[in-house]
């Protein structure tokens, strides 16, 4: 699929307008899109290639190290996908390093910014998937708040949820039923959840995550999700395994 580089003049115009006093006024705004695809690789500019060569070497030395392998192509899409399942499961996997035992992991689709291609996975690949400074976090939700969270996920058409989650949602975004590890949700129960700190702020249409208790949100850089994902790939590689995940029916849309 072609990627599009959006060129917008509004930001530059406003910067100039606010940076100095001028009698000029903004009369209109226009924009265009430039298709960026492999056509630019067919006839590379020799001077540009030579100019970029030393920088490419530097970038490759940082982005190139292999973290592990992936068994098949993976991408994120609603209501459920192999990649979103994997990332939610990785948060649960990582919880042991924080002396936590969550029953549910939540990873937002909006935070997954790339796909994985079968074969080797590099540092750069993981960085493309998780480019933000999001860090692992934990919170406890009551059963009532958990049902609210699942309703919010239904309204969004699905998000990344960990293994053991069984949500049925309607085509118009309503929660039909919810089970966790084979059990109905107890409104009076307490459920430990792992997610990312960005979502604990109630962002991305899941405000229920902002209403939990006993919040643990370590802010050191090593807690960034990209490093946690890399650690998972490295562990699997050390065991001679390729990383894999499947669509399992964690979130189903009722016809």
C-alpha positions as CSV (number, residue, x, y, z in Angstrom):
1,X,0.0,0.0,0.0
2,X,1.3,3.4,-0.9
3,X,2.3,5.8,1.9
4,X,1.4,9.4,1.7
5,X,3.5,12.3,2.9
6,X,1.1,15.2,3.7
7,X,2.4,18.6,3.0
8,X,0.6,21.3,4.9
9,X,1.4,25.0,4.7
10,X,-0.7,26.1,7.6
11,X,1.9,25.5,10.4
12,X,4.7,27.4,8.6
13,X,2.4,30.3,7.8
14,X,1.2,30.6,11.3
15,X,4.8,30.4,12.7
16,X,5.9,33.2,10.4
17,X,2.8,35.2,11.2
18,X,3.2,34.9,15.0
19,X,7.0,35.3,15.0
20,X,7.2,38.8,13.7
21,X,5.0,41.8,13.2
22,X,3.7,42.1,9.7
23,X,0.8,43.8,7.8
24,X,0.2,40.5,6.0
25,X,-2.9,38.5,6.8
26,X,-3.7,34.9,6.1
27,X,-6.2,34.7,3.2
28,X,-6.4,31.0,2.5
29,X,-4.8,27.6,3.2
30,X,-4.1,24.9,0.7
31,X,-2.4,21.5,0.9
32,X,-1.5,18.6,-1.3
33,X,-0.2,15.0,-1.0
34,X,2.8,13.5,-2.6
35,X,2.8,9.8,-3.2
36,X,5.9,8.2,-1.7
37,X,6.4,4.7,-3.1
38,X,9.0,2.5,-4.8
39,X,9.0,4.7,-7.9
40,X,11.7,6.8,-6.2
41,X,13.9,3.7,-5.9
42,X,14.0,3.0,-9.6
43,X,16.2,5.9,-10.5
44,X,18.0,7.0,-7.4
45,X,19.7,10.4,-7.5
46,X,23.5,9.6,-7.3
47,X,24.4,12.9,-5.4
48,X,21.6,12.4,-2.9
49,X,22.6,8.8,-2.3
50,X,26.3,9.8,-1.8
51,X,25.2,12.6,0.6
52,X,23.1,10.2,2.7
53,X,25.5,7.3,2.8
54,X,27.4,8.2,6.0
55,X,24.1,8.9,7.8
56,X,22.6,5.7,6.5
57,X,25.5,3.7,8.0
58,X,24.8,5.4,11.4
59,X,21.1,4.8,11.3
60,X,21.6,1.1,10.2
61,X,24.0,0.5,13.1
62,X,21.3,1.6,15.5
63,X,18.2,0.2,13.8
64,X,19.6,-2.9,12.3
65,X,20.3,-5.3,15.2
66,X,18.0,-8.3,15.1
67,X,15.7,-8.8,18.1
68,X,14.2,-12.1,17.0
69,X,11.9,-13.5,14.3
70,X,8.2,-13.5,13.6
71,X,6.5,-16.6,12.1
72,X,4.2,-14.8,9.7
73,X,3.1,-11.3,8.7
74,X,1.1,-9.5,11.4
75,X,-0.9,-6.3,11.4
76,X,-3.3,-4.5,13.7
77,X,-6.9,-4.1,12.8
78,X,-10.3,-4.1,14.4
79,X,-12.1,-5.9,16.0
80,X,-9.2,-8.2,16.7
81,X,-5.9,-9.0,15.1
82,X,-2.8,-11.1,15.6
83,X,-0.5,-8.1,16.3
84,X,-2.8,-6.4,18.8
85,X,-3.3,-9.8,20.5
86,X,0.4,-10.2,20.7
87,X,1.1,-6.8,22.2
88,X,-1.6,-7.2,24.8
89,X,-0.2,-10.6,25.7
90,X,3.4,-9.2,26.0
91,X,2.2,-6.7,28.6
92,X,0.8,-9.5,30.7
93,X,4.0,-11.5,30.1
94,X,6.1,-8.6,31.3
95,X,4.1,-8.1,34.5
96,X,6.2,-10.7,36.4
97,X,9.2,-8.3,36.3
98,X,7.1,-5.9,38.4
99,X,5.7,-8.5,40.8
100,X,2.3,-8.1,39.3
101,X,-0.3,-10.7,38.3
102,X,-2.8,-9.0,36.0
103,X,-5.8,-10.8,34.6
104,X,-6.1,-8.6,31.6
105,X,-3.8,-6.6,29.2
106,X,-5.0,-3.7,27.1
107,X,-3.1,-2.3,24.2
108,X,-4.7,0.4,22.0
109,X,-4.9,0.0,18.3
110,X,-4.0,3.7,17.8
111,X,-0.6,3.0,19.5
112,X,0.4,0.4,17.0
113,X,2.0,2.3,14.1
114,X,3.4,-0.4,11.9
115,X,3.0,-4.1,10.9
116,X,5.5,-7.0,11.1
117,X,6.8,-8.9,8.1
118,X,7.6,-12.6,8.4
119,X,11.3,-13.2,9.2
120,X,13.8,-11.2,11.2
121,X,12.6,-8.4,13.4
122,X,15.0,-5.5,14.1
123,X,15.2,-2.8,16.6
124,X,13.9,-0.5,13.9
125,X,10.9,-2.7,13.2
126,X,9.9,-2.6,16.9
127,X,10.5,1.2,17.1
128,X,8.2,1.6,14.1
129,X,5.5,-0.4,15.9
130,X,5.9,1.5,19.2
131,X,7.4,4.9,18.4
132,X,5.9,6.7,21.4
133,X,7.2,7.1,25.0
134,X,4.5,4.9,26.4
135,X,5.4,2.9,29.5
136,X,3.8,-0.2,31.0
137,X,1.4,0.5,33.8
138,X,-1.0,-1.3,36.2
139,X,-4.3,-0.5,37.8
140,X,-7.2,-2.2,39.5
141,X,-10.7,-1.9,38.2
142,X,-13.9,-2.9,39.9
143,X,-16.1,-5.3,37.9
144,X,-18.5,-2.4,37.2
145,X,-15.6,-0.3,35.8
146,X,-14.3,-3.2,33.8
147,X,-17.7,-3.6,32.2
148,X,-17.6,0.1,31.4
149,X,-14.1,-0.4,29.8
150,X,-15.4,-3.3,27.7
151,X,-18.4,-1.2,26.6
152,X,-15.9,1.6,25.6
153,X,-13.9,-1.0,23.6
154,X,-17.1,-2.2,21.9
155,X,-17.9,1.4,21.0
156,X,-14.5,1.7,19.3
157,X,-15.0,-1.5,17.4
158,X,-12.2,-3.4,19.3
159,X,-8.8,-2.8,20.9
160,X,-5.9,-5.1,21.8
161,X,-7.0,-7.4,24.6
162,X,-5.0,-10.3,26.2
163,X,-5.7,-14.0,26.1
164,X,-8.7,-15.2,28.1
165,X,-10.9,-12.2,27.1
166,X,-14.2,-13.0,25.4
167,X,-16.1,-10.0,24.2
168,X,-19.1,-10.1,21.9
169,X,-20.0,-6.7,20.4
170,X,-22.8,-5.6,18.1
171,X,-22.2,-4.1,14.7
172,X,-23.3,-0.7,16.0
173,X,-20.7,-0.8,18.8
174,X,-22.6,-2.1,21.8
175,X,-21.3,-4.7,24.3
176,X,-23.4,-7.8,24.0
177,X,-21.5,-10.1,26.5
178,X,-18.2,-10.2,28.3
179,X,-16.3,-13.0,30.0
180,X,-12.8,-13.2,31.4
181,X,-10.9,-16.5,31.7
182,X,-14.2,-18.4,31.3
183,X,-16.0,-16.4,34.0
184,X,-18.7,-13.7,33.9
185,X,-17.6,-10.3,35.2
186,X,-18.5,-9.8,38.9
187,X,-19.6,-6.2,39.3
188,X,-18.3,-6.3,42.9
189,X,-15.0,-8.0,42.0
190,X,-11.5,-6.4,41.6
191,X,-9.5,-7.0,38.4
192,X,-5.9,-6.1,38.0
193,X,-5.1,-4.7,34.5
194,X,-1.9,-4.0,32.7
195,X,-1.8,-1.4,30.0
196,X,0.2,1.7,29.0
197,X,0.4,4.9,31.0
198,X,-1.1,6.9,28.1
199,X,-4.4,5.0,28.5
200,X,-4.4,5.4,32.3
201,X,-5.0,9.1,31.5
202,X,-8.4,8.0,30.1
203,X,-7.2,8.7,26.5
204,X,-8.2,7.0,23.3
205,X,-11.8,6.6,24.2
206,X,-11.2,4.4,27.2
207,X,-11.8,6.7,30.2
208,X,-12.7,3.8,32.5
209,X,-8.9,3.1,32.8
210,X,-8.6,6.5,34.5
211,X,-10.9,5.3,37.4
212,X,-8.8,2.5,38.8
213,X,-7.1,2.1,42.1
214,X,-3.6,1.0,43.3
215,X,-2.0,2.5,40.2
216,X,1.6,1.5,39.5
217,X,3.2,3.5,36.7
218,X,7.0,3.3,36.6
219,X,8.4,6.2,34.5
220,X,12.0,5.1,34.0
221,X,12.9,4.8,30.3
222,X,13.5,1.0,30.6
223,X,9.8,0.6,31.1
224,X,9.0,1.9,27.6
225,X,6.8,-0.6,25.8
226,X,9.3,-0.8,22.9
227,X,12.0,-2.2,25.2
228,X,9.5,-4.7,26.7
229,X,8.5,-5.9,23.2
230,X,12.2,-6.3,22.4
231,X,12.8,-8.3,25.5
232,X,10.0,-10.6,24.6
233,X,11.4,-11.2,21.1
234,X,14.9,-11.8,22.6
235,X,13.6,-14.3,25.0
236,X,11.7,-16.2,22.3
237,X,14.8,-16.2,20.1
238,X,17.0,-17.5,23.0
239,X,14.5,-20.4,23.2
240,X,14.8,-21.0,19.4
241,X,11.2,-19.8,18.8
242,X,9.7,-17.5,16.2
243,X,7.1,-15.1,17.7
244,X,3.6,-15.9,16.7
245,X,0.0,-14.9,17.5
246,X,-3.4,-15.7,16.0
247,X,-6.9,-14.3,15.9
248,X,-8.7,-16.4,18.5
249,X,-12.1,-14.9,18.8
250,X,-11.2,-12.6,21.7
251,X,-13.5,-10.0,20.3
252,X,-16.4,-11.1,18.0
253,X,-18.9,-9.0,16.2
254,X,-22.4,-10.4,16.4
255,X,-24.2,-10.6,13.1
